[in-house]
Amino acid sequence: MALLVRRFGIAGVELIEDAVQWSMVQAIDHWHKDGIPDNPSAWLYKVAHRFLLSEFRSRQRQADKQSAFSISIENLQEEFPEPPLAGELSDALLRMLFVTCNDAIPPESQLVFTLKSLCGFSIKEASIRLYISEDNAYKRFSRAKLYLKNQAIDVDHLSEQDMKARLNNVYRVLYLMFTEGYLSSHVDHTIRQDLCEEATRLLGLLADSRVGDKPDSYALLALMYFNLARLNARQDDSGLLLLAEQDRGLWSQSQISLAVAYLQQSAQGERLSRYHLEASIAAEHCLAGSFEQTRWHKIVDCYQLLEQLAPSPMHSLNKAIALAEWQGAAAGLQALQLADIPSWLAQSYHWYAVVADLQYRCGDNASAARNAKLAIQAAPSHSIRQLLRRRLQPNKT
């Protein structure tokens, strides 16, 4: 998508989506019969490129005055450049992220369009991650696509000022991309390591650039590497594993060390962002000798700062979990009762699961059973339902 938009222009984004889908369909057909080519990405790029050339010529012959393209057919040759290197692809993708993270587009529309078109999310996955309905997500996607189609944007000539203005929006997309990989709403894949690694790689490239050489970039990189370090221990043959169940011997010490280095690098200057605090929480988990030795009071302190710096009901929910580990389940429940929880969270499996777990630990089994049932019903995948059934049991400690 990113390479073809860079070549054909953002106005053709809808047709480019069709071309990418066409190339995938052709791959399913041809690779099954002829085998996978030596360079699959180059094969896909060529097929999509030829599709676009053919479609453009057809529109030109029909003298379609409403054609989205404003480029000349003479400038589009059928010769293909050498297959793009990974660095070139990442650079094109980063540029596209800055194009789509445009403040002229409402933030939620930016996110839905970018997550779907550039990060491989389905509309359903984007809606779950953003806590909105599928219909709402589709409408936001359509609005963003319509805006981009009507803009004459040169992907290669965004100003540094524009890119800096959009940097926080790009951080948010990469954060959501990683989060979806870490605990996916996908029906078949609970953990999508490819999304985690791609988000981390793109952020690394961004941090190495003049635009992205910022403390926030290093703080977010630290957060990603702390979480990547635990990825291999998050599931076994029985399914997803809770933090207390994980074999810490499987955690990657090299990635933890890299995360610590990035966290130290992020401490330059006076700025404190949500990513600094979330990385500090992840560090407490990774550097604790055991679950029982976790400094839960430090984690509660970080969540309290997060509530002030970047208010979110999810921070309140997570603070209650940490508070329950520090001072007991009753303290966690009391914190939830005092919190201002919006309906989108109060009707989610996250909320029902946390409340049920704390109620079981307090001995209120009847209320806990009702919330456990609601949590399991609202879970987006079989793996998460399986985890909840195992976790949400009476007398669970």
Buried (B, 14 or more C-beta within 10 A) or exposed (E): BBBBBBBBBBBBBBBBBBBBEBBEEBBEEBEEEEEEBEEEEBBBBBBBBBBBBEBBEEBEEEEEEEBBBEEEEEEBEEEEEEBBEEEBBBBBBBBBBBBBBBEEBEEBBBBBBBBBBBBBBBBBBBBBBBBBEBEBBBBBBEBBBBBBBEBEBEBEEBEEEBBBBBBEBBBBBBBBBBBBBBBBBBEEBBBBBEBBBBBBBBBBBBBEBEBBEBBBBBBBBBBBBBBBBBBBBBBEEEBBBEBEBBEBEEBBEEBBEBBBBBBEBBEEEEEBBBBBBBBBBBBBBBBBEEBEEBBBBBBBBBBBBBBEBEEEBBBBBBBBBBBBBBBBBBBBBBBBEEBEBEEEBBEBBBBBBBBBBBBBBBEBBEEBBBBBBBBBEBBBBEBBBBBBBBBBBEEEE
